[in-house]
Amino acid sequence: MPQVHVPSRYRVPTKGEGQIEVDASTVRACIEAVEARYPGFQELILNAKGELHLFSKLFLNGELLDRNALDTPVSGDDVISVLAPAAGG
């Protein structure tokens, strides 16, 4: 099953879980599957229109996904990694 890697700053909804296996066939479906198990997760990644938040990034097997590639197919041992935005100065 595909796996979603969650950065530490997004682990409040996942109750501390950093690696979550999901039964899904696209990147978007993986995020939705995590949301179904851990409500509040999806709003950290996607806006109300279902688009990737401006400063969030997703990687599939270590490769940066295009912002419009949420419907990219996934399978078996694929890994989706979420990169949380950070600000500072």
C-alpha positions, -999 to 999 in steps of 0.1 A, spaced: 0 0 0 12 36 -6 25 54 24 21 91 34 50 106 53 38 134 75 62 162 88 63 167 125 45 201 124 14 184 107 12 155 132 -14 170 156 -43 156 135 -25 123 130 -20 119 168 18 118 163 18 93 134 45 101 109 41 73 84 6 63 74 -2 34 50 -33 41 29 -54 21 4 -56 46 -25 -48 49 -62 -39 86 -66 -19 112 -46 -52 131 -39 -69 99 -28 -40 92 -4 -45 126 12 -82 120 14 -76 86 30 -54 101 57 -82 127 63 -108 100 66 -87 84 94 -74 117 109 -99 146 104 -82 179 101 -52 167 81 -64 175 46 -69 212 54 -32 215 62 -23 204 27 -52 214 4 -73 246 3 -111 247 1 -110 243 -37 -90 210 -33 -58 226 -46 -24 224 -29 -18 252 -5 5 279 -19 36 270 1 30 233 7 49 208 -15 44 171 -22 70 146 -32 63 112 -48 92 88 -42 115 117 -36 105 136 -68 88 170 -64 52 168 -77 39 196 -99 11 216 -81 -14 203 -107 -4 166 -103 -27 156 -74 -44 130 -96 -11 112 -103 -15 74 -99 2 56 -70 6 20 -62 22 -6 -40 53 8 -23 50 45 -34 58 71 -8 42 105 -7 61 130 14 46 163 26 69 193 30 54 218 54 61 254 48 83 272 73 87 309 79 111 328 99 134 357 98 
